[in-house]
Amino acid sequence: MKVGLVGYQGTGKSTVFQWLTGVAPDPAKVQQGQVGTTKVPDDRLAKIADKFQPKKLTYAEVQFLDTPGLLADEREGNPRRLAVLRESNGVVVVLDGFGATDFAAQLAKFREELLFADMEVVGNRIPKVEAQFKKAKPAKEREADEFELATLKKVVAALEAGTPASRQGITEQEEKHLRSFQMLTLKPEAVFVNRGDGGFNDPLPADLLALAPTATQAPVKLEKELAELDDESRQAFMADLGLTGFSRDRVVRDLFYAMGREVFFTVGTDECRSWAIDRGSDAVAAAGAIHKDLSERFVRANVIGYADFAAHHFSEKECKLKGLERTEGKTYTVKDADILHILASN
């Protein structure tokens, strides 16, 4: 999964990118975007690995795409700057938490940028479809053109009224005509407040949480500076500042789950691994995350819930004896942190 980091210039977005991925921003890649990959930390998998002592421990990963910063007072060029974001699967809006204070207003303004960018790309298609009506076509093709034009006009009108595509009730048939646009307002969104040296222990304001209930925050620059100190100095500074630990692992998890993702585990002495899937995926989709062949040859899945697994010393044998391992079919909805063993036909 590739998640785009977006924000206005001056929000520290590229610093957040480096903090999340460990990849230094490259000025040569500003316009086309820069990708960095990070593992999704998971204490549950770490506890499982302590029990199994596997030869290999593999965490799910997420890619972050650093995109060009937008200009706050120049909307006209911002859709072009946002274009690189269309290849991403989700959007993380980085807000200025060190210079500004009205986070809700920042977010509302940035969402308008996304609406405007989608409005432009979808609206540009309308004259091209209208031109098709000047050509002689079979009735079926003309009906398809009429449906596409109606869809485009409906979506643009809603965007102009301030309604993102994700809240327009777009049908499956309409989505087929919109898919090529990779609309920004259809993508999952998360919000991250990049705090300064002060206020990082303050709760996020209610008006921001009303707009973005999963919003999260951290003092990125401060934590990067603290990480460069020796242990003794770092502990002293953190105590003075009231910091009990670093936020990066928590933020990576927060952003991962805000994108509508979750994990399941496979366990054994050879490898313990977390696999990323979309929330609500069935057992066949989980099998496909491991290997396409497994989804095609899927027979059933043996499932143990993580809570049961942990309560019984991470022992598959104990869970089986207690009747806690279930056999599930294709339609089973995988739960976060399920332990799965996929059985497939030869």
Phi, psi and omega in degrees: 000134179248124183245126181273130173268123184230155179172169176284156174302136180097359179274354183078023184303316181290330174293321176298317178303312180296320179298320182284324190250340186079005181262125179289135178301136180253113181304332181289345183251015184300313187285323182270352180090151181234136184252138173224146183247139177223150177280151178265104183299145181209108180299331180294317178292324178299320179293321177298316181295326177300326179283315187274336184048057185288160176293333184220137177236121186232124178262152172300154183235158173222139176263136174249135180250115176277123185250163179300138177291142179275156176267126186294332185246021182217077185294329187304319183271354184291325176303323177294320179292332180276348186303323181296338182288341185294339179279355183273163179265349181197171186230130170247115179273118180266123181255149178285109180250014181239337179249326182254168181234332183272084184293323181297320179294320177301312182296315180301319179295319181291323177298328176296325177298318180293319177299314182296319180296318178293320180300319182293313185289323178285318180298327179295340181279334186301311179300328180291321178289319179300326179295335181295336183286348178279349181260146176286128183218155172299154184303322183295318179292323179293323177297320179296320178295319180297319180294318180297316181297318179297321179296313181298315181295321178298314182293315180298318180299319180291321178297318178298330179276000177091014180261115179295157183301328182295343181247019183261000181062041182294129180282167180298320180294319178294322181300327179298324180281342183260348189304319185293340180283341183047057188301133183292325183278003172263347185278149173302145182235139170233158181234131179234125177264117180273095185285155174271202183287345180237153175085359185288343176267356179283144176292151176294143183295150184298325182291329175289315181295333175294326178276327185217084186300335181264010181304145181224170185209162174190152175273084191298307183300317180298315181293324176296319180293319179295325181295337181275352181275162173290162187303315184296314179294320181298315180298321180294314180296319181295322178296317179297325184273350182080022177269128179263349180178178178272153189260349192304310183300317179298317182294318177302315179296316180303314182291321179301310182288329178294338178279006180080025180254162173207180182230157164231164185243145163243141188229155178167174181284338177282315181204139166247132190213144171256138182241133181271133176220165174288141177302133180091005180292150177270178185295328179293319178296323177296319178298320179294333177294329178283310178195138182305321181300326181293324178290324181287330182252017185302134175246306179196171177231133170270128190232134171233127177291147184300318182300317177295319181299314180293321182293341181243041170061030179054038182249116176298323181298312180298318180296322178294317180297327180274001180072026183265353174269126183251151172258122184238152180262196187298327187271001181298131176273116183292136177262151179304130177075011172304145171261119185245142167233112185271131175251132184229156178286158179283000000 
